[in-house]
Amino acid sequence: MALDAKGRVPPFNFIGQSWPDVLQWLANISKCSLDWQELPADYLNLTTQRSYALDEVRDLVNRQLHARGYTMLTGGEVLSVFKIEKLDPSLVPRVTEDDLFDLKPYDFVKVSFELPERWLPTRRPRTSRRCSAQREGLSARLDQANPGDRRGGEPAAGERAVE
């Protein structure tokens, strides 16, 4: 399948398609090489009704990979697929806070945020607290990360501030 005259991917239909075939197709239309060590063991069922921009197709496929515990990273001319729990964090692209608004919903990135000064401790706690997170890290929608911060103080009913 080739891109149409407008550079878009025409509607496509994957029913019971193996992941290696789907990802090689995506790499081919993206003019990229494909790299993977492990892929989902199941099959993809994805049918579209309209044409999509190439980055939207990558996002559709990445959504399906995320649902199975995998992600696709694009680096230069290579599409790489990783099992999220085994992903080396140094391979995940770092973006700025402003870059987040230009990314697709299922792009897998890392970003650092500057904390407001009121979140920083003013004195050292007497006991140490240990925080743990899954190896994949933490994720939160930007508009839900700290509900209290949007209103300059207390969270709304049913919400709790991140501490």
N, C-alpha and C positions, 0 to 999 in steps of 0.2 A: 504494500500500500504506500502510496506517495502522498505528499501534501498537495492540497488543491491549489488553484491559481492564486488564492489569497494567502497562501502559506499556512493554511489551517489543516488539521487532520479531519478527514471526512468521518461521518458516523462509522463506528466499528462494532463488532459483535464477537465477544469471547464467551463461548459456552463450553465448560469443561476443559479449558485450555491450560496446558502445563505452564508453570512459572518460567522455566527457561525459555520457552517459545515466546511468551508475552514480553519478557524483558529484553530478549534479543531483538524483537520487532521494535520495541521502544528505543533501544539503542540505535538501531539502523535508521529510523526516521529522525532521530536526534543527531545523527552523524557523529555518534560517540562509540567508544569501545565499552564493553560490558565486563565488570569484574564482580565475582561473588564466590563465596566459599560454602555458603549454606543458604537454602531457599525454603519457603514453606512447602510442606509435603502435600498439600491439597492442590486444588485446581481453581482457576479464576473463572467466574461467571460475571461478565460485565458487558452490558449492551448500552450503547448511547443512541440518542435520537437526533443529535445535531452535530455540527462540526465544532471542533475545539481548537484553541491555540495550543501549540506544542507544550508550553509550560503548564497549561491546564490539564492536558493528558497525563503528563508526568505526575501532577498532583492527584489526579483520580487514581492512578495506579499506586502511588505512595500511600494514599488513604487505605487501600486494600491491604498493602503490606503492613501498615501500622496496626490494623485490626488483627493481624496474625503475629505481631511481635517483631516485625522487621521494619527497616527503613531504607530508603534510597538516598544516597548523597551524590551530588554532581560536583565534580572537581575537574575543571578544565574540559578535556575531551573524553572524560571517563564517567560512566554511570556505575556506581558501586552500591551493592546491596549488602546489608549487615543485619544480623540478629541483634536487636537492641540490647539485650542483656549481655552480649559479648562485645559490644562496640567499644573500641578504644576512644576515650573522649578527645584525645589529641587529633583525631581525624574529623571531628565535627567542626564545621566552619563557625567561626566567631563573627557575630554581627554587632553593630551598634544598636542602641535603643531606637534610633530613628529608622534604621534599616528594617525593623520589624514590620512597619506599615506597608512595605513593598513586597513582602514575602507571601507565598501561597499558604493556605491554612495548614497543610501537612508537611511543610518544610521543616527539617530537623536541624536546629542550630543551637548554639550557646551564646548567651549574652550576659553581661554584667550590668547591674543597675547601681547607681549611686543612691545610698539610703539617705532619706531626710535626716537631719541632725537630731530630731526628736526621737528617732528610732534607736540612736546609739546610746549605749549605757553611760550614765554619768558617773557611776562608781562600779567597782568590781564586786560581783556577787560573792557572798560568803561560801556558798557551795557551788561546785561546778555542775553544769547541766550538760548533758550529752544529747545531741540531736542526731537522729539517724534518718536516712532516706534510702529509697531503693537505689540500686546501682545506676539505673537509668536517670536518676535525678528527680527533681521536682518540676512540676509544670502547673501553670495557672494562667487563666485568661488575664490579660492585662487589666481589663475593667473589673476583675474580681479578686486581684491579688491582695489588696488590702482595702476592704470596703470602707473602713473608718477614715482612710487617708483622703478619699474623694470629698468627704463632707467636713474635713478639718477636725475630726474628733471621733465621736462615738459611732459605731456601726448601727445600721438600721435594725429593726426587729428581725430576728431570724438569722442575722449575719454575725460573724465574729471576726475580729481583727486578727491578723497574723502576728504572732508574738515570738 
